[in-house]
Amino acid sequence: MERRTVVRCAEGHLFSISAFPMRNLGAGRLGPQRLLRCPQCGRLRSAVPADPSVLSEGQLARALRLV
């Protein structure tokens, strides 16, 4: 099974992606944000990994369905 990362765009939308671009470079070099296309609003937005421990089960399930 492929591992998915739940992210939050600058507008607050939650969605999941299969890989977080340039994750291996670390937050110290480029910061935690990446420019991704949000599937909810369809625009390129700054996105950061969301903390799954603070999301409700419903939010997490919905984010994992949105690709």
C-alpha positions in Angstrom: 0.0 0.0 0.0 1.3 3.4 -0.9 2.0 5.8 1.9 0.0 9.1 1.7 0.8 12.5 3.4 -2.1 14.7 4.5 -1.5 18.3 3.7 -3.3 21.6 4.3 -3.3 24.3 1.6 -3.1 28.1 2.4 -6.9 28.2 2.1 -7.3 25.6 4.8 -8.3 22.7 2.5 -7.1 19.2 3.5 -6.1 16.6 0.9 -3.5 13.9 0.6 -0.6 13.3 -1.8 1.6 10.3 -2.4 4.8 12.1 -1.9 5.7 15.5 -0.4 8.0 17.1 -3.0 11.6 17.7 -1.8 10.8 16.4 1.7 14.4 15.1 2.0 15.9 18.6 1.8 14.5 19.4 5.2 12.7 22.4 6.8 16.0 24.1 7.6 16.9 24.6 4.0 13.6 25.4 2.2 11.0 25.6 5.0 8.0 23.2 5.3 5.9 24.7 2.6 5.6 23.5 -1.0 3.6 24.8 -4.0 0.9 22.2 -4.9 -2.3 22.2 -6.8 -5.2 22.0 -4.4 -7.9 19.5 -5.6 -10.7 21.4 -3.9 -10.1 24.9 -5.3 -8.0 23.9 -8.3 -5.3 26.5 -7.8 -1.6 26.4 -7.0 -1.3 27.0 -3.3 1.3 26.8 -0.6 0.8 23.6 1.3 2.3 22.2 4.5 2.0 18.7 6.0 -1.0 18.5 8.4 -0.6 17.0 11.9 -2.9 13.9 11.8 -3.1 13.8 15.6 -5.2 17.0 15.7 -7.6 16.1 12.9 -10.9 14.4 13.5 -11.5 11.0 12.0 -13.9 12.6 9.5 -11.4 15.2 8.4 -8.7 12.5 8.0 -10.9 10.2 6.0 -12.0 13.0 3.7 -8.4 14.2 3.1 -7.3 10.6 2.3 -10.1 10.4 -0.4 -9.0 13.7 -2.0 -6.0 13.1 -4.2 
